[in-house]
Amino acid sequence: MSKRPNFGAMGGMNMQQMMKQAKKLQEQMAQEQENITAQEFVGKSADDLVVTTFSGDRKLKNITIDKDAIDPDDPDMLQDLIIDAVNKGLAEIDQATQQSLGKYTKGMI
């Protein structure tokens, strides 16, 4: 005769409570993600020569390039400024996401 765990009524209720808590947590995380997606994040290069704007879902919405950043004899400088502004904008999104959703994943990684 094999022994089966006896969960009884209390065990079933605990599982039900855990499922409710998990669903509530999932809803909270989804709401926080929606809040981040609705925000705009800005990345700026040195001297604000290039400014990028992203939505919270990491889509580039706008890029502004100051005329002083455009030097036909030095296209590498403009490329570097764009890369810098884009990376800073994406880092802003990452930081906001970590601050908002990090509390849910703390200790999991």
N, C-alpha and C positions, 0 to 999 in steps of 0.2 A: 504494500500500500504506500503510495507516494504522498508526501506531505505537501500541501499547497499553502501558500501564505493566506492568512486570514485577515482580509482587509476590512471586512464588516462595514457597517454603515459609516463609521467614523473615517475609515480610509477612503471611501468613495466621496465623502464630503470634502476631505482634504484635497483630493484630486480635482474636484469641481472648483474649489476655491483657488487652487493653483491655476486652473485654466482661465478663470475669470481675471485673476491678476495678470496673467500673461497677455490676455486680450487687451486689458486696460493699458498695459505697458506698451503694447504694439500700437495702440491708438495714439498714445502720447508721443511716441517716437515719430509716427507719421505726421502728426500735427507740427512737431518741431521741424521736421524736414520741409514741410510746406512753408513754414515761416522763413526758413533759410532760402528756399527757392524764390520767394517773393521779394527778397532783399536785393539790393544792388551793391556790388563790391568794386572798389576802385584801386587800380594799381598805377603807381607813378614812377617814372624813371628819374634819374638825376635831374635836378633843376626843373622838374615837371615838363620836360620837353616832349615826352610822350605820356599820355594818360589813357588808360584803358578802363572800360566799365564792363563788368560781367554780371549776369544774373546768378542767383544762387545755385542754379543747376549747371554752372560752369560754361555758359554760352556767352561768347563775346558779343556785347550789345553795341559798343561804340569804341572808337579809337580816335584820339585827337593828337595830331602831330604838329608841334610848333614849327613855324617856318625856319627858326634858327637851327633846328635839328636836321634840316635838309641841306646837305653839302654834296654837290655832285662829284666832288673829288674824293669824298670819303663815305661811300655807301655803307661800309662796315659799321661806322659809328651809329647810323640810323638803325641798322639791324640790331645792334647791341642794345640800344635804347628801347626798341620794341620788345625784345626778349625780356629785358629787365622789367618793364611795365607789366607785361603779360604774367610773368612769374610772380610778381608781387600781388597782382589781382587774384591769381589762383591761390596764393598763400593766405590771403585774407579769407577766402571761402573756406579753406581747410581749417583755419584757426576758429572761425565762427562755428563750423560743423563740430569740431572737437569740443568746444565750449558747450555747445547745445546738446549734442548727442553723446559726448564722452562719458557722461554720468551713467548712461545705460550700458556701456561696454567696458567700464572700469573693471579691471581684474580678469577680463576675458582673453586679453591678448598677452 
